[in-house]
Amino acid sequence: MRYSISPPPILTSKPADSGIFQVFECLDGELEYEQDVPGKISELPENSEPLPELTWEFRIRCNKEAKVAYGPWVDRQREALWQYFFPTLLEDCPVTPEPTVGQTRIFKTVRFKLWLACPTIIDLYFMAKMKLNQIHAELPVHGSYFEASFPFSTNPNGFDTSLFMNIKQPIVRTNLSYTQLCKADEIDINVHIHYPRMWNSIQIWTIDLIAKKPQVYFVFEHKCFFQALLNDWSSSVPPDIYSFAPFIYDMTVKGDHLELLIPCNQGNWIDCTNGIGRSPQQQPSQPAENNYISVCAKSFSLTYPLPFVEFCPTVTPMDITID
């Protein structure tokens, strides 16, 4: 699966395909496509159960060496493609009428499923000060999966998109000198997006992340690292009042048996020699000689709403709640 609209920040493809950012690769896999043939609506007896939704589904199963690459640049190309095929209607979206007796049934949802039945690598690339940065995740255990549900009809209150990903035993690193970032037994990511019928009404993005036995490493440079990621992701096009749509990110992060590790060597130095001159894919030859402060919690909850409801505000208030 490849596309190229503007020059990518990094070439992830083979030399013969130079100039292409490779989004997805799998050496062996299976593709399934399932779609019902809609029939006519018949008159149902009273108190009968409603008919199940029509099935429209794509399924991909990766069996050998799957690789996924994403980032702000790729997301901008996705947005450009989406706007080309499904341009924003600067008006209220009409409600999809329900078919009546004698009419053909309609599809309401299209679903996509990706099963990772093999070791998988996920890379997130972004730019900061003309330098390429990378978040590298290894999934050595089989069984992770991704599900997405996209609306194909409009209700009176709008329509909804749902995304869910289950990640088993991820090991996450960065391209910083100190490469370690986090690992966990399992991570669930659930994203629910509500779009109102009016194109410039407030969109609600509900993002829930649940981690089992997460182990997180933190150094101050991580703050600048993720700030650069947010800056790159939000610098797509200059602000335009005529296309501005307000939205709210309602984020919740939960975990059980959390362990936060902070390096605390004498002299405030950090041993990261194992991370110099090697890529995040390469394993360190020996453990780094660091001392850590370990902060442990049986349960952890962080609520982090991000309201972006004003056009080019001078200040955006953010309330963080930690339990």
LUMFI-363348 format. One record per residue (C-alpha): residue number from 1; residue in one letter; x, y, z. Coordinates in Angstrom, 1 decimal. Layout:
N
num residuo X Y Z
NUM a X Y Z
...
This chain:
323
num residuo X Y Z
1 m 0.0 0.0 0.0
2 r 1.8 3.1 -1.2
3 y 1.0 6.6 -2.3
4 s 3.0 9.8 -2.9
5 i 1.7 13.3 -3.3
6 s 4.5 15.5 -1.9
7 p 8.2 14.5 -1.2
8 p 8.4 12.3 1.9
9 p 10.9 13.2 4.7
10 i 12.5 9.7 4.5
11 l 12.6 7.0 1.9
12 t 11.4 3.7 3.4
13 s 11.1 1.8 0.1
14 k 13.7 -0.2 -1.8
15 p 16.1 1.7 -4.1
16 a 14.2 0.7 -7.2
17 d 11.2 2.5 -5.8
18 s 13.1 5.6 -4.5
19 g 10.9 8.6 -3.6
20 i 8.1 6.4 -2.1
21 f 7.2 6.3 1.6
22 q 6.3 2.7 2.2
23 v 3.3 2.7 4.6
24 f 2.7 -1.1 4.9
25 e 4.6 -4.2 4.0
26 c 4.1 -7.9 4.7
27 l 6.0 -10.8 3.1
28 d 3.1 -13.2 3.5
29 g -0.6 -12.5 4.2
30 e -4.2 -13.1 3.5
31 l -6.9 -10.7 2.2
32 e -10.6 -11.3 2.7
33 y -13.4 -9.2 1.4
34 e -17.0 -9.8 2.5
35 q -20.1 -7.9 1.3
36 d -23.7 -8.8 1.6
37 v -26.1 -8.4 -1.3
38 p -28.8 -6.0 0.0
39 g -32.4 -7.2 -0.5
40 k -35.7 -5.5 -0.4
41 i -37.4 -4.4 2.8
42 s -40.4 -6.6 3.6
43 e -43.1 -5.9 6.1
44 l -42.2 -7.3 9.5
45 p -44.7 -8.5 12.1
46 e -45.1 -6.4 15.2
47 n -42.7 -6.8 18.2
48 s -40.2 -8.6 15.9
49 e -36.5 -8.0 16.4
50 p -34.8 -5.5 14.0
51 l -32.8 -6.9 11.1
52 p -29.1 -7.1 11.6
53 e -26.9 -4.6 9.7
54 l -25.6 -5.5 6.3
55 t -22.0 -6.8 6.4
56 w -19.3 -4.9 4.5
57 e -15.9 -5.8 5.7
58 f -12.2 -6.0 4.7
59 r -9.9 -8.3 6.6
60 i -6.1 -8.6 6.3
61 r -4.1 -11.2 8.1
62 c -0.3 -10.8 8.3
63 n 1.6 -14.1 8.6
64 k 5.3 -13.0 8.1
65 e 7.4 -9.9 8.8
66 a 4.8 -7.1 8.9
67 k 6.0 -3.5 8.9
68 v 4.0 -0.4 9.4
69 a 5.2 3.2 9.0
70 y 3.3 6.4 9.7
71 g 3.7 10.0 10.8
72 p 2.6 13.5 10.3
73 w 3.7 13.6 6.7
74 v 1.7 10.4 5.9
75 d -1.3 11.8 7.7
76 r -1.2 14.9 5.6
77 q -1.3 12.8 2.4
78 r -4.2 10.8 3.9
79 e -6.0 14.1 4.5
80 a -5.3 15.3 0.9
81 l -6.6 12.0 -0.5
82 w -9.7 12.1 1.7
83 q -10.5 15.7 0.7
84 y -10.1 14.8 -3.0
85 f -12.5 11.9 -2.9
86 f -14.8 13.1 -0.1
87 p -14.5 16.9 -0.1
88 t -16.0 18.8 2.9
89 l -19.5 20.0 2.1
90 l -19.8 23.5 3.6
91 e -23.4 22.9 4.6
92 d -25.4 20.7 6.8
93 c -25.0 17.0 6.0
94 p -28.4 15.6 5.1
95 v -29.8 12.7 7.1
96 t -29.7 9.4 5.3
97 p -33.4 8.3 4.9
98 e -34.3 4.8 6.1
99 p -35.6 2.5 3.4
100 t -39.3 1.6 3.6
101 v -41.1 -1.5 2.6
102 g -40.3 -2.5 -0.9
103 q -37.1 -0.5 -1.1
104 t -33.5 -1.9 -1.1
105 r -31.7 -2.0 2.2
106 i -28.6 0.2 2.6
107 f -25.1 -0.2 4.1
108 k -24.6 1.8 7.2
109 t -21.0 0.9 8.2
110 v -17.9 -0.4 6.5
111 r -15.4 -2.2 8.7
112 f -11.7 -3.0 8.4
113 k -9.7 -5.5 10.4
114 l -5.9 -6.1 10.5
115 w -4.6 -9.2 12.3
116 l -0.8 -9.3 13.1
117 a -0.1 -13.1 13.4
118 c 3.6 -12.5 13.2
119 p 6.4 -10.3 14.7
120 t 5.7 -6.8 13.6
121 i 7.6 -3.5 13.5
122 i 5.8 -0.1 13.7
123 d 7.7 3.1 13.0
124 l 6.5 6.7 13.5
125 y 8.6 9.3 11.7
126 f 8.4 13.1 12.2
127 m 10.6 16.1 11.6
128 a 12.0 18.6 14.1
129 k 14.4 21.4 13.2
130 m 15.2 19.7 9.8
131 k 16.1 16.5 11.6
132 l 14.3 13.2 11.2
133 n 13.0 11.6 14.5
134 q 11.7 8.2 15.0
135 i 9.6 6.2 17.5
136 h 10.2 2.5 16.9
137 a 8.0 -0.2 18.3
138 e 8.7 -3.9 18.2
139 l 5.8 -6.4 18.6
140 p 7.6 -9.8 19.1
141 v 4.4 -11.6 20.2
142 h 1.7 -12.7 17.7
143 g -1.9 -11.7 18.2
144 s -2.0 -7.9 18.0
145 y -4.9 -6.5 15.9
146 f -6.5 -3.3 14.6
147 e -10.1 -2.7 13.9
148 a -11.8 0.3 12.3
149 s -15.5 1.2 11.7
150 f -16.4 3.9 9.2
151 p -19.9 5.3 8.8
152 f -21.7 5.1 5.5
153 s -24.8 6.9 6.5
154 t -25.8 10.0 8.5
155 n -28.0 10.0 11.6
156 p -29.9 13.0 12.9
157 n -27.1 13.8 15.3
158 g -24.3 13.2 12.8
159 f -22.0 10.1 12.4
160 d -19.3 8.3 14.2
161 t -15.9 6.7 13.4
162 s -14.4 4.1 15.8
163 l -10.8 2.8 15.9
164 f -9.4 0.1 18.2
165 m -6.0 -1.4 18.5
166 n -4.7 -4.2 20.8
167 i -0.9 -4.3 21.1
168 k 0.7 -7.3 22.9
169 q 4.0 -6.9 24.7
170 p 5.3 -3.9 22.8
171 i 8.9 -2.6 23.2
172 v 9.1 1.0 22.3
173 r 12.3 3.0 21.6
174 t 13.3 6.4 20.1
175 n 16.2 7.6 18.1
176 l 17.5 9.8 21.0
177 s 20.9 9.0 22.5
178 y 18.9 7.4 25.4
179 t 16.8 5.0 23.3
180 q 14.6 3.4 25.9
181 l 11.0 4.7 26.2
182 c 8.5 2.0 27.4
183 k 7.3 -1.5 27.3
184 a 4.1 -3.3 28.6
185 d 2.4 -6.6 28.7
186 e -0.5 -5.2 26.7
187 i -1.9 -1.9 25.4
188 d -5.5 -1.2 24.3
189 i -6.1 2.0 22.3
190 n -9.7 3.0 21.7
191 v -10.6 6.1 19.6
192 h -14.2 7.3 19.0
193 i -14.8 10.3 16.8
194 h -18.2 12.0 16.7
195 y -18.8 14.3 13.7
196 p -21.9 16.6 13.9
197 r -24.0 17.2 10.8
198 m -23.0 20.8 10.6
199 w -19.4 20.8 9.2
200 n -18.1 23.5 11.5
201 s -19.7 22.3 14.7
202 i -17.6 20.9 17.6
203 q -16.1 17.5 16.9
204 i -15.5 15.2 19.9
205 w -12.5 12.9 19.9
206 t -12.6 10.4 22.8
207 i -9.2 8.7 23.1
208 d -8.8 5.9 25.8
209 l -5.5 4.1 26.4
210 i -5.2 1.2 28.8
211 a -1.9 -0.4 29.6
212 k -1.2 -3.6 31.6
213 k 2.0 -3.6 33.6
214 p 3.6 -0.6 31.8
215 q 7.3 0.2 32.4
216 v 8.1 3.8 31.3
217 y 11.5 5.4 31.1
218 f 11.7 9.2 31.4
219 v 14.4 11.8 30.8
220 f 13.8 15.5 30.3
221 e 14.6 15.3 26.5
222 h 11.4 13.2 26.1
223 k 9.4 16.4 26.8
224 c 11.1 18.2 23.9
225 f 10.9 15.1 21.7
226 f 7.1 14.7 22.0
227 q 6.6 18.5 21.8
228 a 8.3 18.4 18.4
229 l 6.0 15.5 17.4
230 l 2.9 17.6 18.2
231 n 4.3 20.6 16.4
232 d 5.0 18.6 13.2
233 w 1.5 17.0 13.4
234 s -0.2 20.4 13.8
235 s 1.8 22.3 11.1
236 s 0.0 21.0 8.0
237 v -1.4 24.1 6.5
238 p -1.7 27.8 7.5
239 p -4.8 28.6 9.6
240 d -7.9 29.4 7.5
241 i -11.0 30.7 9.2
242 y -13.2 29.6 6.2
243 s -12.3 25.9 6.8
244 f -11.8 25.9 10.6
245 a -13.8 23.3 12.5
246 p -13.5 23.2 16.4
247 f -12.8 20.0 18.1
248 i -12.0 18.6 21.5
249 y -9.6 15.8 22.3
250 d -10.9 14.0 25.4
251 m -7.9 11.8 26.4
252 t -7.7 9.2 29.2
253 v -4.7 7.1 30.0
254 k -5.1 4.2 32.5
255 g -2.7 1.5 33.7
256 d -2.2 -1.1 36.3
257 h 1.1 -1.9 38.1
258 l 2.8 1.1 36.5
259 e 6.6 1.5 37.0
260 l 8.2 4.9 36.1
261 l 12.0 4.8 35.9
262 i 14.0 8.0 36.1
263 p 17.8 7.9 35.7
264 c 19.6 9.4 38.8
265 n 23.3 8.9 38.3
266 q 25.8 10.9 40.2
267 g 26.7 14.1 38.4
268 n 23.5 14.0 36.4
269 w 25.0 12.0 33.5
270 i 23.2 9.1 31.7
271 d 25.0 6.1 30.2
272 c 23.6 5.9 26.7
273 t 26.7 4.6 24.9
274 n 24.6 1.5 23.7
275 g 22.4 3.9 21.8
276 i 25.2 5.7 19.9
277 g 25.8 4.5 16.3
278 r 23.0 2.0 16.2
279 s 19.4 2.1 15.0
280 p 16.5 1.4 17.3
281 q 16.1 -2.0 15.6
282 q 19.4 -3.2 17.0
283 q 19.6 -4.6 20.4
284 p 22.1 -3.3 22.9
285 s 25.2 -5.4 23.5
286 q 25.1 -5.0 27.2
287 p 22.9 -3.2 29.8
288 a 23.6 0.5 30.3
289 e 25.2 1.3 33.7
290 n 22.5 3.6 35.1
291 n 20.9 4.0 38.5
292 y 17.1 4.7 38.5
293 i 14.5 6.1 40.8
294 s 11.5 3.8 40.5
295 v 8.0 5.2 41.0
296 c 5.4 2.4 41.2
297 a 1.6 2.6 41.3
298 k -0.9 -0.2 41.6
299 s -3.3 1.7 39.4
300 f -2.9 4.9 37.4
301 s -5.4 7.3 35.6
302 l -4.7 10.5 33.7
303 t -7.4 12.6 32.1
304 y -6.2 15.2 29.6
305 p -8.8 17.2 27.7
306 l -7.5 19.3 24.9
307 p -10.1 21.9 23.7
308 f -9.4 23.5 20.3
309 v -12.6 25.5 20.0
310 e -11.3 28.9 19.0
311 f -9.6 30.0 15.8
312 c -5.9 30.9 16.5
313 p -6.3 31.5 20.3
314 t -3.6 33.2 22.2
315 v -3.9 30.7 25.1
316 t -5.5 27.2 25.2
317 p -6.5 26.1 28.7
318 m -5.7 22.5 29.6
319 d -6.7 20.7 32.8
320 i -4.8 17.5 33.7
321 t -6.2 15.2 36.4
322 i -4.0 12.4 37.8
323 d -5.3 9.7 40.1
